Amino acid sequence: MNKTTTALALGAAFALAAPVFCEAHAVTRSECVEASQFIMNGALSRDNGMSRDAYIGQLMGDLETIKAFPAQLRWFVQDDDDAALLLSAAKEVYDAPAPPEHHRQEFLSRCLGRPTTNS
């Protein structure tokens, strides 16, 4: 295979894969609800003495582990935007402490404000 053929083949492969890598994950309402409960549980953990470093460290490790699975098999964190939203809300649990239900509602509102599917 010469350089031109290789470049065309790589270009075609990228063009086919680009929608998978470039489109944001459209979350379902159910995913938003489940993720909001995850954030609420983070606030409950905080209230029960879990440190910010332990909580955020565990979440970062979990996010790295999740990346080992194909995106379509993952719960909620299917792309970098999902991970950033979840991590931001998790940090807020410690940086702006509020009742667990408040954190759940805030996250749910932000999550549902993103593109969603009907599932």
MODELLER restraints for C-alpha pairs under 7 A, 6 or more apart:
rsr = mdl.restraints
at = mdl.atoms
rsr.add(forms.Gaussian(group=physical.xy_distance, feature=features.Distance(at['CA:25:A'], at['CA:78:A']), mean=6.48, stdev=0.5))
rsr.add(forms.Gaussian(group=physical.xy_distance, feature=features.Distance(at['CA:25:A'], at['CA:79:A']), mean=6.51, stdev=0.5))
rsr.add(forms.Gaussian(group=physical.xy_distance, feature=features.Distance(at['CA:26:A'], at['CA:115:A']), mean=5.08, stdev=0.5))
rsr.add(forms.Gaussian(group=physical.xy_distance, feature=features.Distance(at['CA:26:A'], at['CA:116:A']), mean=4.71, stdev=0.5))
rsr.add(forms.Gaussian(group=physical.xy_distance, feature=features.Distance(at['CA:26:A'], at['CA:117:A']), mean=5.95, stdev=0.5))
rsr.add(forms.Gaussian(group=physical.xy_distance, feature=features.Distance(at['CA:27:A'], at['CA:115:A']), mean=6.54, stdev=0.5))
rsr.add(forms.Gaussian(group=physical.xy_distance, feature=features.Distance(at['CA:27:A'], at['CA:116:A']), mean=4.62, stdev=0.5))
rsr.add(forms.Gaussian(group=physical.xy_distance, feature=features.Distance(at['CA:27:A'], at['CA:117:A']), mean=6.01, stdev=0.5))
rsr.add(forms.Gaussian(group=physical.xy_distance, feature=features.Distance(at['CA:28:A'], at['CA:116:A']), mean=5.20, stdev=0.5))
rsr.add(forms.Gaussian(group=physical.xy_distance, feature=features.Distance(at['CA:28:A'], at['CA:117:A']), mean=4.94, stdev=0.5))
rsr.add(forms.Gaussian(group=physical.xy_distance, feature=features.Distance(at['CA:28:A'], at['CA:118:A']), mean=6.21, stdev=0.5))
rsr.add(forms.Gaussian(group=physical.xy_distance, feature=features.Distance(at['CA:28:A'], at['CA:119:A']), mean=5.33, stdev=0.5))
rsr.add(forms.Gaussian(group=physical.xy_distance, feature=features.Distance(at['CA:29:A'], at['CA:112:A']), mean=6.81, stdev=0.5))
rsr.add(forms.Gaussian(group=physical.xy_distance, feature=features.Distance(at['CA:29:A'], at['CA:116:A']), mean=6.79, stdev=0.5))
rsr.add(forms.Gaussian(group=physical.xy_distance, feature=features.Distance(at['CA:29:A'], at['CA:119:A']), mean=6.65, stdev=0.5))
rsr.add(forms.Gaussian(group=physical.xy_distance, feature=features.Distance(at['CA:31:A'], at['CA:76:A']), mean=5.89, stdev=0.5))
rsr.add(forms.Gaussian(group=physical.xy_distance, feature=features.Distance(at['CA:32:A'], at['CA:108:A']), mean=5.89, stdev=0.5))
rsr.add(forms.Gaussian(group=physical.xy_distance, feature=features.Distance(at['CA:32:A'], at['CA:111:A']), mean=5.66, stdev=0.5))
rsr.add(forms.Gaussian(group=physical.xy_distance, feature=features.Distance(at['CA:32:A'], at['CA:112:A']), mean=6.53, stdev=0.5))
rsr.add(forms.Gaussian(group=physical.xy_distance, feature=features.Distance(at['CA:33:A'], at['CA:108:A']), mean=6.35, stdev=0.5))
rsr.add(forms.Gaussian(group=physical.xy_distance, feature=features.Distance(at['CA:36:A'], at['CA:104:A']), mean=4.73, stdev=0.5))
rsr.add(forms.Gaussian(group=physical.xy_distance, feature=features.Distance(at['CA:36:A'], at['CA:107:A']), mean=5.56, stdev=0.5))
rsr.add(forms.Gaussian(group=physical.xy_distance, feature=features.Distance(at['CA:36:A'], at['CA:108:A']), mean=5.39, stdev=0.5))
rsr.add(forms.Gaussian(group=physical.xy_distance, feature=features.Distance(at['CA:37:A'], at['CA:104:A']), mean=6.09, stdev=0.5))
rsr.add(forms.Gaussian(group=physical.xy_distance, feature=features.Distance(at['CA:39:A'], at['CA:89:A']), mean=6.86, stdev=0.5))
rsr.add(forms.Gaussian(group=physical.xy_distance, feature=features.Distance(at['CA:39:A'], at['CA:90:A']), mean=6.18, stdev=0.5))
rsr.add(forms.Gaussian(group=physical.xy_distance, feature=features.Distance(at['CA:39:A'], at['CA:103:A']), mean=6.61, stdev=0.5))
rsr.add(forms.Gaussian(group=physical.xy_distance, feature=features.Distance(at['CA:39:A'], at['CA:104:A']), mean=5.89, stdev=0.5))
rsr.add(forms.Gaussian(group=physical.xy_distance, feature=features.Distance(at['CA:40:A'], at['CA:100:A']), mean=4.80, stdev=0.5))
rsr.add(forms.Gaussian(group=physical.xy_distance, feature=features.Distance(at['CA:40:A'], at['CA:101:A']), mean=6.15, stdev=0.5))
rsr.add(forms.Gaussian(group=physical.xy_distance, feature=features.Distance(at['CA:40:A'], at['CA:103:A']), mean=5.90, stdev=0.5))
rsr.add(forms.Gaussian(group=physical.xy_distance, feature=features.Distance(at['CA:40:A'], at['CA:104:A']), mean=4.89, stdev=0.5))
rsr.add(forms.Gaussian(group=physical.xy_distance, feature=features.Distance(at['CA:42:A'], at['CA:90:A']), mean=6.85, stdev=0.5))
rsr.add(forms.Gaussian(group=physical.xy_distance, feature=features.Distance(at['CA:42:A'], at['CA:93:A']), mean=7.00, stdev=0.5))
rsr.add(forms.Gaussian(group=physical.xy_distance, feature=features.Distance(at['CA:43:A'], at['CA:93:A']), mean=5.65, stdev=0.5))
rsr.add(forms.Gaussian(group=physical.xy_distance, feature=features.Distance(at['CA:43:A'], at['CA:100:A']), mean=4.92, stdev=0.5))
rsr.add(forms.Gaussian(group=physical.xy_distance, feature=features.Distance(at['CA:44:A'], at['CA:100:A']), mean=6.04, stdev=0.5))
rsr.add(forms.Gaussian(group=physical.xy_distance, feature=features.Distance(at['CA:52:A'], at['CA:94:A']), mean=6.09, stdev=0.5))
rsr.add(forms.Gaussian(group=physical.xy_distance, feature=features.Distance(at['CA:66:A'], at['CA:74:A']), mean=6.83, stdev=0.5))
rsr.add(forms.Gaussian(group=physical.xy_distance, feature=features.Distance(at['CA:71:A'], at['CA:78:A']), mean=4.73, stdev=0.5))
rsr.add(forms.Gaussian(group=physical.xy_distance, feature=features.Distance(at['CA:72:A'], at['CA:78:A']), mean=6.81, stdev=0.5))
rsr.add(forms.Gaussian(group=physical.xy_distance, feature=features.Distance(at['CA:76:A'], at['CA:82:A']), mean=6.70, stdev=0.5))
rsr.add(forms.Gaussian(group=physical.xy_distance, feature=features.Distance(at['CA:77:A'], at['CA:83:A']), mean=5.36, stdev=0.5))
rsr.add(forms.Gaussian(group=physical.xy_distance, feature=features.Distance(at['CA:89:A'], at['CA:107:A']), mean=6.54, stdev=0.5))
rsr.add(forms.Gaussian(group=physical.xy_distance, feature=features.Distance(at['CA:93:A'], at['CA:103:A']), mean=6.72, stdev=0.5))
